[in-house]
Amino acid sequence: MKLSLMFFAVLTSISLWFAAQETSPVVCRGKPLSVTMLEKPGVEMRVPPLPIRFGGTRHSPVWQLGDKPLRLIIKNRDEFNNFWKGLASPGSFLPPLPEVDFSKEMIVVVGMGLRPSPGFIIMIDGACEVDGQVELFVSKVEDGPCGVVPGVVTSPADVVRIPRSDLPIVFRESQVPCVKWHEHLMRLSRGTQ
């Protein structure tokens, strides 16, 4: 009997600890940085922007990039040209390179790699300069497709502009269950990450 009570107490403590970990808000303890979606040539945004951490809004990710997970920081025109050329398959049309002032901003790319449907999501939804580094907050829905979606292979990605920095970049990634994605966006809009 004592053993079962001790086991129950340990399980309860662990579950309470994990519950507390999931609900603690993410706070920028330093300087919030702007996050702006890099425009994808030929794609007109017709939906309202989404809220992001630490205030502000941005449009939903529209990129599909590569078959492997990707984390990339682009700080100059040559790196951007190489990235942009890599987007096109041989012989296909490559839209003009978007203008980026690399003296003031840099490009951040995150990708999930191949997924079995369009219902998977990755989004850079916050940036903060703190403790001598730039923290980039990435939210991912990886537990299966959100909503009814066709069986089409995709490679969800996000490409954003943030203010230029020579500080180290740290990715702070969090999983958001599909059923909680809408709640997650609502918390961001209320500022309660």
Secondary structure, DSSP 8 states (H G I E B T S, - for coil): -HHHHHHHHHHHHHHHHHHHHHH-----SSEE---EE---TT----S--EE-TTS-EE----EE--SS-EEEEE-SHHHHHHHHHTTS-TTS---------TTTEEEEEEE---BSSTT-EEEEEEEEEETTEEEEEEEEE-SS-SSS--S--B-EEEEEEEE---S-EEEEEEE--GGGHHHHHHHHHHT--
